[in-house]
């Protein structure tokens, strides 16, 4: 597909830089062997019932990294389904290895640009929760336009969330936390579960990452935001 910009179709601003990184033999083998079982084709419409073979609460995680956190959440909640989207193949391979290790049947994986997949492939009002944990903060001011959490993204997520569904963001950059809080609070269709202008305590279902644990020992902060889609404003 030609992604070259034209006056009619300027190049999209992406929230990530695609770095291939080093993929291990195990991760590559997991992709080759397990993708037919757990992989979601980014070029096909996503049907939750057909993909999981049941109707259950569905969580979408955007940018799951190496997938450790997502795998542990799925292990702890077998009555829920989880769809993870990650653009980097080593992370996809690692999550598939954890799916196999834990014997998970409630996880599906997509390797794609999450924004494009959500916009084009996910049906309206099918998600119970959307998770965005530790997205790239793009901390330099000239790069702020690359930040994933913006008004356009929020509008897109709102279209896919069920009434009462939750958008859950977490970051270890205070400036980005403030930015996210302002963007989310600006939507009349979202309610801050922690109260106006407040951050939430880390919910028990979100596992601490090794990166977080190290940050805590060094005195670094982490900010969680949980905003609920308000049915009466729809």
DRENDO-1510 file (C-alpha; in Angstrom, 1 decimal, always signed):
<recs>
REC; n; res; u; v; w
REC; 1; UNK; +0.0; +0.0; +0.0 .
REC; 2; UNK; +1.4; +3.4; -1.0 .
REC; 3; UNK; +1.5; +5.6; +2.1 .
REC; 4; UNK; +3.0; +8.6; +0.3 .
REC; 5; UNK; +1.3; +11.9; +1.1 .
REC; 6; UNK; -0.7; +13.8; -1.5 .
REC; 7; UNK; -2.6; +17.1; -1.2 .
REC; 8; UNK; -5.8; +15.2; -0.9 .
REC; 9; UNK; -4.5; +12.5; +1.5 .
REC; 10; UNK; -1.7; +13.9; +3.6 .
REC; 11; UNK; +0.5; +11.4; +5.5 .
REC; 12; UNK; -1.2; +10.5; +8.8 .
REC; 13; UNK; +0.5; +11.6; +12.0 .
REC; 14; UNK; +1.3; +8.4; +13.9 .
REC; 15; UNK; +1.8; +7.9; +17.6 .
REC; 16; UNK; +4.6; +5.4; +17.1 .
REC; 17; UNK; +7.8; +4.8; +15.2 .
REC; 18; UNK; +8.0; +1.4; +13.7 .
REC; 19; UNK; +11.2; -0.2; +14.8 .
REC; 20; UNK; +11.6; -3.9; +13.9 .
REC; 21; UNK; +13.8; -4.7; +16.8 .
REC; 22; UNK; +15.3; -8.1; +17.4 .
REC; 23; UNK; +12.9; -11.0; +17.4 .
REC; 24; UNK; +14.0; -14.2; +19.1 .
REC; 25; UNK; +13.7; -17.6; +17.5 .
REC; 26; UNK; +11.0; -18.5; +20.1 .
REC; 27; UNK; +9.0; -15.4; +19.4 .
REC; 28; UNK; +9.2; -16.1; +15.6 .
REC; 29; UNK; +8.2; -19.7; +16.1 .
REC; 30; UNK; +5.2; -18.6; +18.3 .
REC; 31; UNK; +4.0; -16.2; +15.5 .
REC; 32; UNK; +4.3; -19.0; +12.9 .
REC; 33; UNK; +2.6; -21.7; +15.0 .
REC; 34; UNK; +0.1; -19.8; +17.1 .
REC; 35; UNK; -1.0; -17.0; +14.8 .
REC; 36; UNK; -3.6; -19.2; +13.1 .
REC; 37; UNK; -5.2; -19.8; +16.5 .
REC; 38; UNK; -5.0; -16.4; +18.2 .
REC; 39; UNK; -4.1; -13.9; +15.5 .
REC; 40; UNK; -6.6; -11.3; +14.1 .
REC; 41; UNK; -6.3; -10.3; +10.5 .
REC; 42; UNK; -6.0; -6.5; +10.4 .
REC; 43; UNK; -7.6; -6.4; +6.9 .
REC; 44; UNK; -10.8; -8.2; +8.0 .
REC; 45; UNK; -13.6; -6.9; +10.1 .
REC; 46; UNK; -13.4; -8.0; +13.7 .
REC; 47; UNK; -16.3; -10.0; +15.0 .
REC; 48; UNK; -16.0; -10.6; +18.8 .
REC; 49; UNK; -18.4; -13.5; +19.0 .
REC; 50; UNK; -16.9; -15.3; +16.0 .
REC; 51; UNK; -13.3; -14.7; +17.2 .
REC; 52; UNK; -13.8; -15.9; +20.8 .
REC; 53; UNK; -16.7; -18.3; +20.2 .
REC; 54; UNK; -18.8; -16.7; +23.0 .
REC; 55; UNK; -20.3; -13.5; +24.2 .
REC; 56; UNK; -18.3; -12.0; +27.1 .
REC; 57; UNK; -17.1; -8.6; +28.3 .
REC; 58; UNK; -14.4; -7.5; +25.9 .
REC; 59; UNK; -11.3; -5.4; +26.8 .
REC; 60; UNK; -9.1; -3.9; +24.1 .
REC; 61; UNK; -5.5; -3.0; +25.0 .
REC; 62; UNK; -3.6; -0.7; +22.7 .
REC; 63; UNK; +0.2; -1.1; +22.5 .
REC; 64; UNK; +0.6; -4.0; +25.0 .
REC; 65; UNK; +4.4; -4.0; +24.7 .
REC; 66; UNK; +5.7; -7.5; +25.6 .
REC; 67; UNK; +2.2; -8.6; +26.6 .
REC; 68; UNK; +3.1; -9.7; +30.1 .
REC; 69; UNK; +0.6; -7.4; +31.8 .
REC; 70; UNK; -2.2; -8.4; +29.3 .
REC; 71; UNK; -1.5; -12.1; +29.7 .
REC; 72; UNK; -1.7; -11.9; +33.5 .
REC; 73; UNK; -5.0; -9.9; +33.3 .
REC; 74; UNK; -6.5; -12.5; +31.0 .
REC; 75; UNK; -5.3; -15.3; +33.3 .
REC; 76; UNK; -7.0; -13.6; +36.3 .
REC; 77; UNK; -10.3; -13.0; +34.4 .
REC; 78; UNK; -11.2; -16.1; +32.4 .
REC; 79; UNK; -14.8; -14.9; +32.1 .
REC; 80; UNK; -13.6; -11.9; +30.1 .
REC; 81; UNK; -12.1; -11.6; +26.6 .
REC; 82; UNK; -9.1; -9.6; +25.7 .
REC; 83; UNK; -7.9; -8.2; +22.3 .
REC; 84; UNK; -4.4; -6.8; +22.2 .
REC; 85; UNK; -3.1; -4.6; +19.4 .
REC; 86; UNK; +0.7; -4.0; +19.0 .
REC; 87; UNK; +2.7; -2.9; +16.1 .
REC; 88; UNK; +6.0; -4.4; +17.0 .
REC; 89; UNK; +6.4; -8.1; +16.1 .
REC; 90; UNK; +8.7; -9.1; +19.0 .
REC; 91; UNK; +6.0; -8.1; +21.5 .
REC; 92; UNK; +3.4; -10.0; +19.5 .
REC; 93; UNK; +5.6; -13.1; +19.6 .
REC; 94; UNK; +6.2; -12.7; +23.3 .
REC; 95; UNK; +2.5; -12.4; +24.1 .
REC; 96; UNK; +1.7; -15.5; +22.0 .
REC; 97; UNK; +4.3; -17.4; +24.1 .
REC; 98; UNK; +2.6; -16.3; +27.3 .
REC; 99; UNK; -0.8; -17.3; +25.9 .
REC; 100; UNK; +0.6; -20.8; +25.2 .
REC; 101; UNK; +2.4; -21.0; +28.6 .
REC; 102; UNK; -0.8; -19.9; +30.6 .
REC; 103; UNK; -3.1; -22.0; +28.4 .
REC; 104; UNK; -5.2; -18.9; +27.6 .
REC; 105; UNK; -8.3; -19.1; +25.4 .
REC; 106; UNK; -9.6; -15.6; +26.0 .
REC; 107; UNK; -6.8; -13.6; +24.2 .
REC; 108; UNK; -6.6; -12.6; +20.6 .
REC; 109; UNK; -3.8; -10.6; +19.1 .
REC; 110; UNK; -3.5; -8.1; +16.2 .
REC; 111; UNK; -0.3; -6.7; +14.7 .
REC; 112; UNK; -1.4; -3.4; +13.2 .
REC; 113; UNK; -1.8; +0.4; +13.6 .
REC; 114; UNK; -4.3; +0.4; +16.4 .
REC; 115; UNK; -6.0; +3.7; +15.3 .
REC; 116; UNK; -6.6; +2.4; +11.8 .
REC; 117; UNK; -7.8; -1.0; +13.0 .
REC; 118; UNK; -10.2; +0.5; +15.5 .
REC; 119; UNK; -11.6; +3.0; +13.0 .
REC; 120; UNK; -12.0; +0.5; +10.2 .
REC; 121; UNK; -12.5; -3.0; +11.7 .
REC; 122; UNK; -14.1; -2.8; +15.1 .
REC; 123; UNK; -17.9; -2.5; +15.2 .
REC; 124; UNK; -19.6; +0.2; +17.2 .
REC; 125; UNK; -20.4; -0.3; +20.9 .
REC; 126; UNK; -18.7; -3.7; +21.3 .
REC; 127; UNK; -16.0; -2.8; +23.8 .
REC; 128; UNK; -16.4; -2.8; +27.6 .
REC; 129; UNK; -12.9; -1.4; +28.3 .
REC; 130; UNK; -10.1; +0.2; +26.3 .
REC; 131; UNK; -6.7; +0.2; +27.9 .
REC; 132; UNK; -3.8; +2.5; +27.0 .
REC; 133; UNK; -0.9; +1.9; +29.4 .
REC; 134; UNK; +2.4; +3.8; +29.2 .
REC; 135; UNK; +2.0; +5.1; +25.6 .
REC; 136; UNK; +5.0; +7.0; +24.1 .
REC; 137; UNK; +4.8; +10.4; +25.9 .
REC; 138; UNK; +6.5; +12.3; +23.0 .
REC; 139; UNK; +7.8; +14.6; +25.7 .
REC; 140; UNK; +9.4; +17.2; +23.4 .
REC; 141; UNK; +6.8; +20.0; +22.7 .
REC; 142; UNK; +7.3; +19.8; +19.0 .
REC; 143; UNK; +6.3; +16.1; +19.1 .
REC; 144; UNK; +3.1; +16.6; +21.2 .
REC; 145; UNK; +1.1; +16.3; +18.0 .
REC; 146; UNK; +2.1; +12.6; +17.9 .
REC; 147; UNK; +0.5; +11.8; +21.3 .
REC; 148; UNK; -2.1; +9.1; +20.9 .
REC; 149; UNK; -4.5; +10.6; +23.4 .
REC; 150; UNK; -6.2; +13.5; +21.7 .
REC; 151; UNK; -9.7; +14.6; +21.0 .
REC; 152; UNK; -10.0; +12.6; +17.7 .
REC; 153; UNK; -8.8; +9.4; +19.4 .
REC; 154; UNK; -11.3; +9.9; +22.2 .
REC; 155; UNK; -14.2; +10.4; +19.7 .
REC; 156; UNK; -13.1; +7.2; +18.0 .
REC; 157; UNK; -13.0; +5.2; +21.2 .
REC; 158; UNK; -16.3; +6.5; +22.3 .
REC; 159; UNK; -17.9; +5.1; +19.2 .
REC; 160; UNK; -16.6; +1.7; +20.0 .
REC; 161; UNK; -17.3; +1.6; +23.8 .
REC; 162; UNK; -20.6; +0.4; +25.2 .
REC; 163; UNK; -22.5; +2.8; +27.4 .
REC; 164; UNK; -20.8; +2.4; +30.8 .
REC; 165; UNK; -17.6; +1.2; +29.2 .
REC; 166; UNK; -14.3; +2.6; +30.5 .
REC; 167; UNK; -11.3; +4.2; +28.9 .
REC; 168; UNK; -8.3; +3.5; +31.2 .
REC; 169; UNK; -5.0; +5.3; +30.6 .
REC; 170; UNK; -1.8; +5.2; +32.6 .
REC; 171; UNK; +1.5; +7.0; +32.3 .
REC; 172; UNK; +4.7; +7.7; +34.2 .
REC; 173; UNK; +5.1; +11.2; +32.6 .
REC; 174; UNK; +3.3; +13.8; +34.7 .
REC; 175; UNK; +3.0; +16.3; +31.8 .
REC; 176; UNK; +1.3; +13.6; +29.7 .
REC; 177; UNK; -1.0; +12.7; +32.6 .
REC; 178; UNK; -2.1; +16.3; +32.8 .
REC; 179; UNK; -2.6; +16.4; +29.0 .
REC; 180; UNK; -4.7; +13.2; +29.1 .
REC; 181; UNK; -6.8; +14.3; +32.0 .
REC; 182; UNK; -7.6; +17.6; +30.2 .
REC; 183; UNK; -8.5; +15.8; +26.9 .
REC; 184; UNK; -10.7; +13.2; +28.5 .
REC; 185; UNK; -12.4; +15.7; +30.8 .
REC; 186; UNK; -13.3; +17.9; +27.7 .
REC; 187; UNK; -15.6; +15.2; +26.5 .
REC; 188; UNK; -19.2; +15.5; +27.7 .
REC; 189; UNK; -19.6; +11.8; +27.1 .
REC; 190; UNK; -17.0; +10.8; +29.7 .
REC; 191; UNK; -17.1; +10.9; +33.4 .
REC; 192; UNK; -13.9; +10.7; +35.6 .
REC; 193; UNK; -14.5; +7.8; +38.0 .
REC; 194; UNK; -12.1; +9.3; +40.5 .
REC; 195; UNK; -13.8; +12.7; +40.5 .
REC; 196; UNK; -13.3; +16.0; +38.7 .
REC; 197; UNK; -9.6; +16.7; +38.1 .
REC; 198; UNK; -8.5; +13.6; +40.1 .
REC; 199; UNK; -6.3; +10.7; +39.2 .
REC; 200; UNK; -7.4; +7.1; +40.2 .
REC; 201; UNK; -5.5; +4.6; +42.3 .
REC; 202; UNK; -4.1; +1.8; +40.3 .
REC; 203; UNK; -6.9; -0.8; +40.1 .
REC; 204; UNK; -6.1; -4.2; +41.4 .
REC; 205; UNK; -6.7; -5.8; +38.0 .
REC; 206; UNK; -3.8; -3.8; +36.4 .
REC; 207; UNK; -0.6; -5.6; +37.3 .
REC; 208; UNK; +2.5; -3.7; +38.1 .
REC; 209; UNK; +5.1; -3.9; +35.4 .
REC; 210; UNK; +8.8; -4.5; +36.2 .
REC; 211; UNK; +9.4; -1.0; +34.8 .
REC; 212; UNK; +6.8; +0.4; +37.3 .
REC; 213; UNK; +8.3; -1.5; +40.2 .
REC; 214; UNK; +11.7; -0.1; +39.4 .
REC; 215; UNK; +10.2; +3.4; +39.1 .
REC; 216; UNK; +8.5; +3.1; +42.4 .
REC; 217; UNK; +11.8; +2.2; +44.1 .
REC; 218; UNK; +13.3; +5.4; +42.6 .
REC; 219; UNK; +10.4; +7.5; +43.7 .
REC; 220; UNK; +8.8; +8.0; +40.3 .
REC; 221; UNK; +5.1; +8.6; +40.0 .
REC; 222; UNK; +2.5; +6.8; +37.9 .
REC; 223; UNK; -0.9; +8.3; +37.1 .
REC; 224; UNK; -4.0; +6.3; +36.2 .
REC; 225; UNK; -7.1; +7.8; +34.6 .
REC; 226; UNK; -10.4; +5.9; +34.4 .
REC; 227; UNK; -13.1; +7.6; +32.4 .
REC; 228; UNK; -16.6; +6.0; +32.0 .
REC; 229; UNK; -18.8; +6.5; +28.9 .
REC; 230; UNK; -21.9; +8.2; +30.2 .
REC; 231; UNK; -25.0; +6.7; +28.6 .
REC; 232; UNK; -27.3; +9.7; +29.1 .
REC; 233; UNK; -25.1; +11.9; +27.0 .
REC; 234; UNK; -25.3; +9.7; +23.9 .
</recs>
